[in-house]
Amino acid sequence: MTRPTTKTGARIGVAALFVTLFGILAMSVWYATRAWIWVDGPPLPTQGYVAMISGVVFSVALGCGLMVLIFYSSRHGYDDRANRDQHLADEDDRGLYRGTSESLIKRVANFAPSPSEGSSTDGRAQGNGLSANRVDP
């Protein structure tokens, strides 16, 4: 039986999570700094630093912008409308949906033995539709 979570226990868990994550971040920054300094080679010109910083800023801005669009479309129902239209368009003439979880459920249901087929006298199921000779149209 688990104990109910208290506010103090939850705060300790959150603090432990942050300490762990910031520790990992600090170690990775330390490692990257040491690797940057340790590698010998010609010094990076000012244009190289500007290009590197611009690339990082652009990549982070692009990632943040895409995440904002994902949350916006999800919160305003655009995803629900797109999924509903896709389900209607993907139904084929056998009543199966391509590429959805309903497709898997419907296809598995089609392989289940019918009540009239039952089982044989030795307990093995008959007619489950999973034979190697079956070819779907």
N, C-alpha and C positions, 0 to 999 in steps of 0.2 A: 504494500500500500504506500502511495506517495504522500508526502506531506504537502499541505497547501502552501503556495508560494507567498511569502510575506514581502512587504515593501523593502525591508532591509536586505532580505535574501536576493531580491531582484536587483537592487542597487549594487550589491557586491558582485553579482554575475555580470552586470553591464560594465562595472569598473574593471573586472578581470578581463573581459573581452577587449576593452579599449587599451588596457596596458599591454596585452598580448599583441594586438594589431599594431600599436605604435612601436613596440619593441621590434617587430618584424620590419616595419618601415625604417626605423633607425638603423638596423643592421644592413638593410639593402642600400640605404643611402651611404653608409660608411663603406660598404664593399665597392659600390660604384665609384665613390670618390678615390678610394685607394687604387682601384684599377685604372682610373683616368690618369692619376698622377704617376703611377708605376710604369705605364707604357711609354717607352721612349719613341721619339720621332720628332719631326719638325714641328715647331709651334704652330698652333692653329691661328690663322690671321683673323682680324676683326670681322671680315665678311663671313667667315666660317661660323663664328659665334652667332652673328646676326641670323644667318640662314638656319642654324640649328634651333635657336630660340623661336624663330618664326614658325618653323615646322612643328615644334612641340605645341606652341600656342594654337596654331591652326588645327592640329589634330585633336586637341582637347576641346576646342570650341565646336568642331564638327561633331564629336562624340556627344557633347552636352546638348547640342541642337537636335540631334537625332533622338536622344532620350526624351527631350521635351516633346517632340512630335509624337513619340510612342505613347507617353502618358496623356497627352492632349486627345489623341484619337481614341484611346481606351476610355477616358473619362466622359467623352461626349458621345459615345455610342457608335462611332464610325466602324469599329471592329465588329460589333454585333450585326450591323446592317450588311457589311461585306460578307460575313460568314453565312448569314441567312440566304443571301443571293447566291452564294457559291453552292450551298447545299441544294437549292432548287435547280441550278444549272447543271450540277454534276450527276443528277439521278439519270441512270440509263434505263433502257427499256425493260430490264429484268428487275427494276426496283432497287438496285444496289447503288450506293453512293461511293464514288471513287475518292480516295484520299482523306476520308474522315473516320472517326472512331465508330460512327454508326455503320460504316461499311464493314468493319471487322466484326462487329456484333451480328450484323445481318448475314454475313458470309458464314460465320461459325454456326449460326442458327440453321442455315441451309444444309450443313453437314450433319446435323443431329439426326439420329434414326427416327423414323416416323413410328407412331404407336402400333401400326399394323405390322411392322417388321419385327418388333420385339427382339428377343434374344433366342439363341439356339438352346438345345437341351444341355449342352456342356457349359453354358454360362457365358459364352462369348457373344458380344454384340454383333448383330448382322446389319448390313446396309448403312454404314455410317458415312459413306460417300468419300472416304479418304483413301481409296485405292489408287495405286500408281497408274492405272489404265484410264482414269477419268480425264477427259479433256474438256475444258470450258470453251464455249464458242467465243 
